[in-house]
């Protein structure tokens, strides 16, 4: 979330003439009352409603709160809530009046003029309007003696008084000048009350107005109210009509926000207050129109997407550039002073920014800025400033275009500019390259931009684009996606030239997530998407393959003409239609782990973004391609596995994440404790650890290559390893590492054979490792065991350190059956052999070296093994791990292996 540090509090002495006072309830915001008052003042509010719970929890006295509000130029408009007062028995009334007098004391110390009294929900109240009016009148009389007022608020869940019409009847019957109404939009609109009746209420009898939006939900109204209210403009309520109806009565009080929302009450109060202010200013504009009444410059007319800027690096940039070329774009310009490329085709423009981005993960491409065409860029900037959008500083050289830009809540920069036809403005900042885009126009413009927000930023971003750009928001759509519920909403200008869609996962739990975090995409317009798809495929565009099941279902539902269905299937084009037209579109694969492109064709008046049901299809297809990509990333000639001993301080889920981040395809997981000092991760007996590990495996696409260690000495029974083997199978492992420290050859052959027989039904091979200090000390002895056991799933694990230290022969290795070797443990070490077993063991467990840093004959040993087997990097380095941590050590290990081993393969 971007926390806007704006230029201080607005000077209310220069507020536009006729502008209405704006207030916010402290219940809207997170933190203590000190935090809330500071946030409200910084956002430019004129007043606050003090919630009783905020005052009770504060270390400040009411008089201190009054002083702090005065210092920040905030009035205290209301103190609330006062509950369950009216239509009660005399003894309860006496208690209630005593309670009220104590609250009047608080109001006087606060300097607040109005106490908000909610209609009673108590079982003690009775259905008697005359009694309610009489008792409220008595309360108002006591308030009037102190110069205070009572604002009576009908709650939608009030026991008897649950509508504004009923509350008004009681207030009118009480007929006391210090008694009026508080109208709360939620309590009116959640009941679908007829708003026309508000016109019958004199404005002077409406003492306070509270505003909140909300989605339409079918649930208990109390739960709905206390957890799901939204700032105006983000829900389904017709707040503009409601506010206009109240204004027509002559109501002269503030517009005040009372929004209960679980996300807002955990967000930074400064940003939430800014969002609240934006929502009120936009509501005033919708109610009264732009101008003095709203204090907002009118939103200039937009003319479309001017450009989208992508942050790239030396890894993701070339991938994006190749894809753009295959989509028909050309690199037409290079910025004169910055590492920024201009790519164009028709009116579709992208900037590739190669400048270092502190917040962008290496190898990632993402949308960092967007520009929209504005009839009046200075006025767009003025509107953004009035709506508290933080202005972004720009470094430019003399003669370069001076573009205004502001920050969206997620940090995306939004530019207001005019491209124009005079050759001036921002395009002149780019030196022409001489390259020209295709003349046949595979794409002609940008259709829309899609962003994924965190759940914390989702409402903020929707409000930002709606208010700052003057876009019209569509309803929120819920999508049952493969990895949990998604919410999506779009915003567009009246002419549909600028379209932005926002998505979020509102119920994300734990660490389970798709392999593609927070995806973004840019959609381009095509006049003939089928022809474009054919041409782009010929150019090598990485079009996302959609499964045949989608087209079988499309045929069953809509029965398109056979030739059209065949073309859609062949080109992986998705289809949707509504009453106004049709929508054909296809996607590229993921570029740089987050970004992809879409090409769309709108036929007729279609205004949507594709069928909701197609989103899970696209997500699953991207997921599938992502996992395949992890297995063959960048055409690397070798699959690497991260052996657990390399980073034994990492738990299995952490090991998987470290492997994914560093680019390993596999991990080896240690299920048994080999030495008393090492950590133990009991996956075989800990269901929670097993579940978490499987989640991370599924989320990252990393696979388990092997499990270890089935160490069978004279006193071990293979049957004791049954759960160990089952746990390996549950993890999807392929191989089991075993050692045989048993001097009795017949016994160890028999037990090895039995372990193989137990593993075979589980799809596991059993790979015999031969540390030089054990009773199976070298390649020759391991080969004798395998021949004697005669098991089809038996194998030998060559660990380069053990092979070198045991004096085993490379020539002998070349003579053994290739099917015995499923993977190898790779490391390096000093050439000399330590003289004692203790030193051998210490080196093996704590002091191995990265490939190329020692004296082991890496090329000779590895060349004797079958080509293409995975290399499991088992490189424990205690001192290095202590210095940089297990994750970084794992990354350094694979980087060294690729430099030394992949280079050797390429050279060979």
VENGIHU-V867687 format. One record per backbone hydrogen bond with DSSP energy under -0.5 kcal/mol. NH is the residue of the N-H (numbers start at 1). CO is the residue of the C=O. Records with the same first field share a line. If there is no record, write none. Layout:
BEGIN
NH->CO / CO
END
This chain:
BEGIN
2->409
3->1
4->2
5->3
6->4
8->6
12->10
14->11
15->12
19->16
20->293
23->255
24->47
25->257
26->49
28->25
29->26
36->32
37->33
38->34
39->35
40->36
41->37
42->38
43->39
44->41
45->40
46->22
47->22
48->75
49->24
50->48 / 78
51->49
52->80
54->51
55->51
56->52
57->53
58->55
65->61
66->62
67->63
68->64
69->65
70->66
71->67
72->68
73->70
74->69
75->46
77->48 / 75
78->48
79->114
80->50
82->116
83->81
85->118
93->89
94->90
95->91
96->92
97->93
98->94
99->95
100->96
101->97
102->98
103->99
104->100
105->101
106->102
107->103
108->104
109->105
110->106
111->107
112->107
113->76
115->149
116->79 / 114
117->115 / 151
118->82 / 116
119->153
125->122
126->87
128->126
132->128
133->129
134->130
135->131
136->132
137->133
138->134
139->135
140->136
141->137
142->138
143->139
144->140
145->141
146->142 / 143
147->144
148->143
149->113
150->178
151->115
152->150 / 180
153->117 / 151
154->152 / 182
155->161
158->155
159->120
160->120
162->160
167->163
168->164
169->165
170->166
171->167
172->168
173->169
174->170
175->171
179->176
180->150
181->205
182->152
183->181 / 208
184->182
185->183 / 210
188->184
189->185
190->186
191->188
192->189
193->188
195->193
197->194
198->195
199->196
200->197
201->198
202->200
203->249
205->202
206->203
207->181 / 205
208->181
209->254
210->183
211->256
213->230
215->228
217->215
219->217
224->220
225->221
226->222
227->223
228->224
229->260
230->213
234->231
236->214
237->214
239->237
242->238
243->239
244->240
245->241
246->242
247->243
248->244
249->245 / 246
250->247
251->246
255->21
256->209 / 254
257->23
258->211
260->258
261->259
262->227
265->261
266->263
267->263 / 264
272->268
273->269
274->270
275->271
276->272
277->273
278->274
279->275
280->276
281->277
282->278
283->279
284->280
285->281
286->282
287->283
288->284
289->285
291->296
294->291
295->291
296->291
303->373
305->497
306->371
307->371
308->349
309->369
310->351
311->366
312->310 / 353
317->313
319->315
320->316
321->317
322->318
323->319
324->320
325->321
326->322
327->323
328->325
329->324
330->344
332->330 / 342
333->342
334->431
335->340
336->429
340->338
341->352
342->333
343->341 / 350
344->330
345->348
347->444
348->345
349->347
350->343
351->308
352->341
353->310 / 351
354->339 / 352
358->356
360->357
361->359
364->361
365->592
366->311
368->309 / 366
369->309
370->413
371->307
372->415
373->304
374->417
375->301
377->374
380->376
381->377
382->378
383->379
384->380
385->381
386->382
387->383
388->385
389->384
390->388
392->405
396->394
400->397
403->401
404->416
406->414
407->390
408->412
411->408
413->368
414->406
415->370 / 413
416->404
417->372
428->425
429->426
430->427
431->334
433->332
434->332
435->331
438->328
441->438
444->525
445->525
447->445 / 523
448->523
449->499
450->521
451->501
453->451 / 503
457->454
458->454
459->455
461->457
462->458
463->459
464->460
465->461
466->462
467->463
468->464
469->464 / 465
471->465
472->492
473->471
474->490
477->488
479->486
481->479 / 484
484->481
486->479
487->504
488->477
489->502
491->500
492->472
493->498
496->493
500->491
501->449
502->489
503->451
504->487
506->504
507->485
508->505
512->509
517->515
520->594
521->450
522->596
523->448
524->598
525->445
526->600
532->528
533->529
534->530
535->531
536->532
537->533
538->534
539->535
540->537
541->536
543->541
544->587
550->547
551->547
552->548
553->549
554->550
555->551
556->552
557->553
558->554
559->554 / 555
565->561
566->562
567->563
568->564
569->565
570->566
571->567
572->568 / 569
573->568
574->585
576->583
578->581
581->578
582->603
583->576
584->601
585->574
586->599
588->597
589->542
591->595
592->590
594->591
595->591
596->520
598->522
599->586
600->524
601->584
603->582 / 601
605->580
606->603
609->610
614->611
615->611 / 612
616->612
617->613
618->614
619->615
620->616
621->617
622->618
623->619
624->620
625->621
626->622
627->623
628->624
629->625
630->626
631->627
632->628 / 629
635->632
636->633
641->871
642->666
643->641 / 873
644->668
646->643
647->643 / 644
648->645
650->647
655->651
656->652
657->653
658->654
659->655
660->656
661->657
662->658
663->659
664->659
665->640
666->640
667->703
668->642
669->706
671->669 / 708
672->708
674->672
678->675
682->680
683->681
685->682
686->682
687->685
690->686
691->687
692->688
693->689
694->690
695->691
696->692
697->693
698->694
699->695
700->696
701->697
703->665
705->667 / 703
706->667
707->735
708->669
710->737
711->709
712->710 / 739
713->711
714->741
716->713
720->717
721->718
722->719
725->721
726->722
727->723
728->724
729->725
730->726
731->727
732->728 / 729
733->728
734->705
735->705
736->765
737->707
738->767
739->710
742->740
745->743
748->744
749->745
750->746
751->747
752->748
753->749
754->750
755->751
756->752
757->753
758->754
759->755
760->756
761->757
762->759
763->760
764->759
765->734
766->793
767->736 / 765
768->766 / 795
769->738
770->797
774->771
782->778
783->779
784->780
785->781
786->782
787->783
788->784
789->785
790->786
794->791
795->766
796->820
797->768
798->796 / 823
799->797
800->798 / 825
803->799
804->800
805->801
806->802
807->803 / 804
808->803
813->809
814->810
815->811 / 812
816->812 / 813
820->817
821->818
822->820
824->870
825->798
826->824 / 872
828->849
834->832
840->836
841->837
842->838
843->839
844->840
845->841
846->842
847->842 / 843
848->876
849->828
853->850
855->829
856->829
858->856
861->857
862->858
863->859
864->860 / 861
865->862
869->866
870->822
871->639
872->824 / 870
873->641 / 871
874->826 / 872
875->873
878->846
881->877
882->878
883->879
884->880
885->881
889->885
890->886
891->887
892->888
893->889
894->890
895->891
896->892
897->893
898->894
899->895
900->896
901->897
902->897
903->898
904->900
905->901
906->902
907->903
908->904
END
